[in-house]
Amino acid sequence: MFQIETYKWLMKHFGGDDFNKGAVLVLPTSEFFPSEVSNEKEAAMETFTQVKKYAGIENWDCVLIEQDEDPDPRVGSALLIQRTESSPLGTFSVTEETVQITYNPSLLKQPTQLVATFAHELAHYLTATSTEEPPGGWKNWEFATDLTAVFLGFGIFMANSAFNFQQFTDFDAQGWSTNRSGYLTETEFCYALAIFCTLKDIPISQASVHLKPNLKKLIKRCASEIDKSHIDSILNQEYVGNGL
């Protein structure tokens, strides 16, 4: 019900033609992210520009800043530094002069997670302008922000990057690592994505073909569990805008 109420909140303040005509299901393809760049930093800026465009805030002022690199905890084949601090994947902040979004440079090698991070932080930017708090209050802002990223069309990226498992091998070590992105679980992201597709009359197959193997059946199950009355309540939510 939190997702349903949050969708209604988003439709009330950020819906209208922006959602009905502007929002699309963004796919991880060259059609959506064409790139002719010479280095990773250019790729990050180009990706950021594309995410802003699909989010419908292409002309909003915002500065993108790369964070410092995290320290490498591996200092030898059998030696690790424990409890090394790592930077967040991204941050959103507002000063008197500008709006800033930062990203962890490690994301440059993980394009799906890079898009998801930009979508989340730009969703922060959008919802920060709301004249009404999200369902449950601002303490739920991070969860509502994840849902906003799906509402803006980035559900495939959010679901695919929610949990990551990686193996590594180099000349003197091998192992594995995991990380999480966002505040919702894979199941919650799939449910939110299923709601988006239903609202936009997009076949679930159009989304599932781009999801990780373990999420393909999950989103179909989520779609089958959506109550039509809940979808109708979202679609019937009056759009009042945001007074901006």
N, C-alpha and C positions, 0 to 999 in steps of 0.2 A: 504493500500500500504506500510505502514511502516513495517508491519509484513513480507510482501513478500520481500521487499528490505533487511530486516534484515536476513531472511532465506538465501537469496543469498549471503550476506556477510559472514554468518556462513559456507555455503557450500564452498565458495571461500577459506577460511582460515582454517576451521576445518572439512571439509567434507572428500571426498575421501573414502577410505576403512574404516576409523574410523566411518563414518556415514553409508555408504552403507552396510557394513558387521558387524560393531560393535554395532551400536546403536539399542537398543531394547525398546519396550514399557514396562517400569518398572511397575509392578503391586503390590498392597498392599496385598501381600500374603506371607505365610511362605516359599514358594518356592524361593522368591526373598530376603526375610529377615528372614532366619532361625536364631534362637537365643537360646542359652543355657547360660544364664548369671545369676549371683547371685544378682545383684543390678542395679539400674537405671543408674549409671555412666558407668558401663560396657556396658549396653544396648546402651547408647549414642555413645560410642566408636565403638561398633560393627556396629551400624547403619551408622556411619560416614564412616567406612571402606567399607561397602557395597555400599554406594552412590559413593564413589571415584571409586570403581571398575566399576560400570555401567556407570560412566561418562568418563571412559577411561583414568583416571589419577591416577590410583591406586599407582603408584610408584613415584608420585610427592611428594616432601617433604612438610609437612604441620603439624603444631601443633594445636591441638584442645584444647580449654580452656573454662571451664565453667564460666559464669559470676556470680557475686554476686546476691543473691536473691533480688527481688524487695520488697520494704516495703508493708505490708498489709494495705490498706486504711481503712479496717473495724476495729474499735477499740471497738465496742459495738453494741448492737442490734439496736440502733438508732443514732449512731455516726459514721460519715465517715470523713476521712481526705481528703480534696479537693486538687486537683492539685499535687498529689504525682507523682514524676518522676518515670518512668519505663524504664528499659533498652531495647534496640532494641532486636528483636528476634535473630539476629545474626549479626556479623560484619566480615569484611575481611580487613586485613592490612598486609603490607610488611615492614620489617625492614632490616637493613644490614645483620642481622644474619639469619632471618627466615621468613616464611609466617605463619600468625596466623589467625585462624578462631575461633570465640567465639560463644557461644549459650546461650540463656536464660534458666535457669534451669526449668522454668515453662513449657517448651516444653517437658520435660520428661514424662509428663502425657498426651501429645498430639502427638502421634507417626507420624500421617500424617503431621502435621505442622512441626515436627522435621525434617522429610525427606525433605520437601519442603524448609526449611531454609538452610539445608546443601546443597541441590541442587543449590539454589540461590547463596550462598557464594562460592561454588566451581566453579560455572559458572563465577563469578567475577574473580576467579583465572585464569581460562582458557582464558577469553577474555582480561584480563590485559596483556597477552602476544601478543596481536594482533599488527601487524605492520601497520594496517590501522584503523582509527576510525570507529565506527559504523555509520549507516545511520543517518544523522542529527547531527553528532558530538558527542563528549564525554558527552555533556549535556543530551543525551538520553541513557547514559550507563546503568542506572538502568532498564529502560524498555527493552533494548536489552539483559540485563542479565536475566531477567525473561523469555524472549523468548529463550535464550540459554539453560536454564534449561529444557524447553519443548523439544528443539532440541536434548538434551542429553537423552531424554526418560522419564522425570519426569512430564509430563503434567497432569497426573491424580492427583498427589499429589498437584501440583500447583493450579489446578482448585478447588479441594476440600477444600483447605485451604485459598483461596482468601478472603472468608468472613465466619466468624464463629459466631454462636449464641449459647450462653450457659445459662442455668438456674442453679441456685444453691439454696440449702436449707441446713441449719445447725440448731443447737439447738436454736439459738436465732435470726436468720435472714433468709430471702429468697429474691431472686431477679433474675436479668438477666444481662448478659453482652454481648458485641459484640466486635470483633476485626477483623482487616484485615491483610492479609499477602501478601507481594509482592506489586508490583507497577501497575500491570494490573488488570482489572476487571474480574469477572467470565466469562463474555461474551468473552472478549479478550483472556482469557486463553483457553476457549473452541474452539475458532477459531484457535488459534495456535496449539492446540492438533489435531484438524481436519486436518490441513495442514500436521502435522507430520505423522498421520495415512495414509493420502493419498500418501505422498512421499514414505512411507515404505510398501504400499499395505497391510495395516492392516485394517480389517473390523472395522468400527466405533463401532459396537456392542461389540467388544472386550474391548474397552475403556469405553463405556457408562455403561456397567454392573457394573463398579466399581465407577461410579460417584454418587454424591448426587442426590436424586430424582429430584430436580428442574433443574439439569444440563443435564439430560438424553435427553430430547427433544431439549434442547438448542444446544447441540453438533451436533445432527442430522440436525438441521436447518443450523448450520454453515457449515457443510459438503456439504449440498445441494447448498450453495451459493458460494462455491469456484470455481473460473474460471479456467478451464483446462489450458488455456494459461499461467496463473500465475504459476501453478504447473510445466509446461514444462520449463518455464524460470528459475525456481529454479533447476530443474534436469539438465538443460543444462549449468548451471553455471560452468565455468572452475575452477577446484581445483588447486590452486597454492601453498597451504601450508602456513606456517607462518614463514619460514626462521629460525626455531629454531633447 
